[in-house]
Amino acid sequence: MLTMSAQRLQDVTQRVFVAAGTPPDLATQMAEILVESNLVGHDSHGIIRIPAYIEQIRKGTLIPDARPEVVEETPGSALVDGRYAFGHIAAAFGTEVAIRKAKESKAAVVSIVRCNHIGRLGEWTSRAAAKDVVAIVVVGGFGGPGIAAPYGGAGRALSTNPISIGMPGGEMPDLLVDFATTAIAEGKVQVARAKGAPLPPGCLLDKDGNPSTNPEDLYAGGMLLPFGGHKGYGLAMVVELLGGALAPGERYNAEGRRGGAVIIAVDAATFHPLADYERAADYHLRRIKQVPPARGFSEVLLPGEPERRSKEERLRDGIPVPEATWNAIVAAARSVGLNLDN
């Protein structure tokens, strides 16, 4: 296992994307976003994704110099054309539109179509919460076989259909919920694969429908399972319809792509002054923190606390990078004419 500083990884990421045809300002944004995922402990959505994005650029499914734009809007809604740019760039743009409209109209919904992988959804809900906006972000409805089975099924039908919710605190830190509706995110399967580690039981079926803990089985035709059985499956279907029916992906997307990302944003001061919202939020957050820990736990953590603590630790001690991940990044860099030894 290698250990590298955030600055080193940002520099590498920026250089690789520029070499692949990305304008420097967009490459810098991508570097900051991906390494932030590593910092907060979600390596599944960090630099491990670089080789896949370079391959998408090579295939023409990701246009590295494209920039998103609003194509339809009302005071409380906007349709963003991601133009097959980096999904993170489209999501950052769409999030800013949602925040602005929520501030102007109290509530807003933004849909992003022609959108590539937008990375860690908590990035976008955290940005909204930092500006006193409650946000829900979902990605789903892409159709096709997907990589996940419905509850009770033994065939691919869904994507991981993630959802994130961010709520601002006052004196207390913001609340962040961010998870796939599968028992494990596909990116975390990639991380386990890079480490040569097994998956927890109950996450995966092989191509024949048998339970498995081998990450390789997913990429040999296996399928992820929903978390929490029928409950996770129900939430996955909500995300499926939000992304696949509410978002007009079928009208805008090409090459068989469907679905997209949806951002629902509400100004925290919609129903009372912001100070009153913050006081009420802090009451509930403090009330939970004061619950005594159960046996085997040292404290009750709020959603979002593990990420904040990981960031503090990794800024101080560096970011662990599996050698397989680093070797794949070096190979991706070479494929675009960049030698990372220089």
Secondary structure by P-SEA (a helix, b strand, c coil): cccccaaaaaaaaaaaaaaacccaaaaaaaaaaaaaaaaaccccccccaaaaaaaaaaaccccccbbbbbccccccbbbbccccccaaaaaaaaaaaaaaaaaacccbbbbbccccccccaaaaaaaaaaacccbbbbbcccccccccccccccccccccbbbbbbbbbccccbbbbbbbcccccaaaaaaaaaacccccccccccccccccccaaaaaabbbbbbccaaaaaaaaaaaaaaacccccccccccccbbbbbbbbbbcccccccaaaaaaaaaaaaaaaaacccccccccccccaaaaaaaaaaaaabbbbbcaaaaaaaaaaaaaacccccc
